[in-house]
């Protein structure tokens, strides 16, 4: 499954690369857009928990067509 996750604010490149190596990311209009393949529901919740642990606000999560 492919997902797109939007986060309020700009994550530093190092945080994006090292904290979420399974996702690609871009910064758009003051938000960080992360996207990539998510293996299962547990993986998705793990990603969301990592973002939450960093004190980040997730503004949108959507499953993308394959």
C-alpha positions as protocol buffer text, in pm:
chain_id: "A"
residue {
  index: 1
  type: UNK
  ca { x: 0 y: 0 z: 0 }
}
residue {
  index: 2
  type: UNK
  ca { x: 123 y: 346 z: -82 }
}
residue {
  index: 3
  type: UNK
  ca { x: 56 y: 633 z: 160 }
}
residue {
  index: 4
  type: UNK
  ca { x: 97 y: 1008 z: 172 }
}
residue {
  index: 5
  type: UNK
  ca { x: 144 y: 1172 z: 513 }
}
residue {
  index: 6
  type: UNK
  ca { x: 135 y: 1551 z: 560 }
}
residue {
  index: 7
  type: UNK
  ca { x: 305 y: 1708 z: 860 }
}
residue {
  index: 8
  type: UNK
  ca { x: 267 y: 2068 z: 975 }
}
residue {
  index: 9
  type: UNK
  ca { x: 597 y: 2250 z: 952 }
}
residue {
  index: 10
  type: UNK
  ca { x: 928 y: 2169 z: 793 }
}
residue {
  index: 11
  type: UNK
  ca { x: 1121 y: 1861 z: 903 }
}
residue {
  index: 12
  type: UNK
  ca { x: 1494 y: 1896 z: 866 }
}
residue {
  index: 13
  type: UNK
  ca { x: 1642 y: 1684 z: 589 }
}
residue {
  index: 14
  type: UNK
  ca { x: 1848 y: 1480 z: 837 }
}
residue {
  index: 15
  type: UNK
  ca { x: 1536 y: 1399 z: 1043 }
}
residue {
  index: 16
  type: UNK
  ca { x: 1347 y: 1296 z: 731 }
}
residue {
  index: 17
  type: UNK
  ca { x: 1629 y: 1081 z: 597 }
}
residue {
  index: 18
  type: UNK
  ca { x: 1737 y: 914 z: 922 }
}
residue {
  index: 19
  type: UNK
  ca { x: 1402 y: 901 z: 1103 }
}
residue {
  index: 20
  type: UNK
  ca { x: 1195 y: 781 z: 809 }
}
residue {
  index: 21
  type: UNK
  ca { x: 1429 y: 606 z: 565 }
}
residue {
  index: 22
  type: UNK
  ca { x: 1143 y: 410 z: 406 }
}
residue {
  index: 23
  type: UNK
  ca { x: 970 y: 728 z: 289 }
}
residue {
  index: 24
  type: UNK
  ca { x: 1050 y: 994 z: 36 }
}
residue {
  index: 25
  type: UNK
  ca { x: 972 y: 1351 z: 133 }
}
residue {
  index: 26
  type: UNK
  ca { x: 939 y: 1703 z: 3 }
}
residue {
  index: 27
  type: UNK
  ca { x: 862 y: 2037 z: 162 }
}
residue {
  index: 28
  type: UNK
  ca { x: 561 y: 2217 z: 12 }
}
residue {
  index: 29
  type: UNK
  ca { x: 420 y: 2548 z: 137 }
}
residue {
  index: 30
  type: UNK
  ca { x: 556 y: 2513 z: 489 }
}
residue {
  index: 31
  type: UNK
  ca { x: 445 y: 2152 z: 524 }
}
residue {
  index: 32
  type: UNK
  ca { x: 640 y: 1829 z: 491 }
}
residue {
  index: 33
  type: UNK
  ca { x: 488 y: 1574 z: 256 }
}
residue {
  index: 34
  type: UNK
  ca { x: 611 y: 1219 z: 308 }
}
residue {
  index: 35
  type: UNK
  ca { x: 515 y: 930 z: 85 }
}
residue {
  index: 36
  type: UNK
  ca { x: 603 y: 573 z: 15 }
}
residue {
  index: 37
  type: UNK
  ca { x: 513 y: 209 z: 57 }
}
residue {
  index: 38
  type: UNK
  ca { x: 367 y: 98 z: 389 }
}
residue {
  index: 39
  type: UNK
  ca { x: 376 y: -276 z: 451 }
}
residue {
  index: 40
  type: UNK
  ca { x: 72 y: -306 z: 678 }
}
residue {
  index: 41
  type: UNK
  ca { x: -134 y: -130 z: 942 }
}
residue {
  index: 42
  type: UNK
  ca { x: 129 y: -187 z: 1211 }
}
residue {
  index: 43
  type: UNK
  ca { x: 389 y: -14 z: 992 }
}
residue {
  index: 44
  type: UNK
  ca { x: 156 y: 282 z: 938 }
}
residue {
  index: 45
  type: UNK
  ca { x: 92 y: 317 z: 1312 }
}
residue {
  index: 46
  type: UNK
  ca { x: 465 y: 290 z: 1376 }
}
residue {
  index: 47
  type: UNK
  ca { x: 530 y: 580 z: 1138 }
}
residue {
  index: 48
  type: UNK
  ca { x: 259 y: 788 z: 1305 }
}
residue {
  index: 49
  type: UNK
  ca { x: 399 y: 707 z: 1650 }
}
residue {
  index: 50
  type: UNK
  ca { x: 748 y: 818 z: 1542 }
}
residue {
  index: 51
  type: UNK
  ca { x: 605 y: 1148 z: 1417 }
}
residue {
  index: 52
  type: UNK
  ca { x: 410 y: 1194 z: 1740 }
}
residue {
  index: 53
  type: UNK
  ca { x: 722 y: 1117 z: 1948 }
}
residue {
  index: 54
  type: UNK
  ca { x: 899 y: 1403 z: 1768 }
}
residue {
  index: 55
  type: UNK
  ca { x: 616 y: 1637 z: 1869 }
}
residue {
  index: 56
  type: UNK
  ca { x: 495 y: 1680 z: 1512 }
}
residue {
  index: 57
  type: UNK
  ca { x: 139 y: 1742 z: 1400 }
}
residue {
  index: 58
  type: UNK
  ca { x: 9 y: 1512 z: 1127 }
}
residue {
  index: 59
  type: UNK
  ca { x: -246 y: 1705 z: 921 }
}
residue {
  index: 60
  type: UNK
  ca { x: -343 y: 1437 z: 669 }
}
residue {
  index: 61
  type: UNK
  ca { x: -292 y: 1068 z: 597 }
}
residue {
  index: 62
  type: UNK
  ca { x: -421 y: 913 z: 278 }
}
residue {
  index: 63
  type: UNK
  ca { x: -381 y: 588 z: 93 }
}
residue {
  index: 64
  type: UNK
  ca { x: -271 y: 646 z: -264 }
}
residue {
  index: 65
  type: UNK
  ca { x: -356 y: 434 z: -565 }
}
residue {
  index: 66
  type: UNK
  ca { x: -85 y: 181 z: -654 }
}
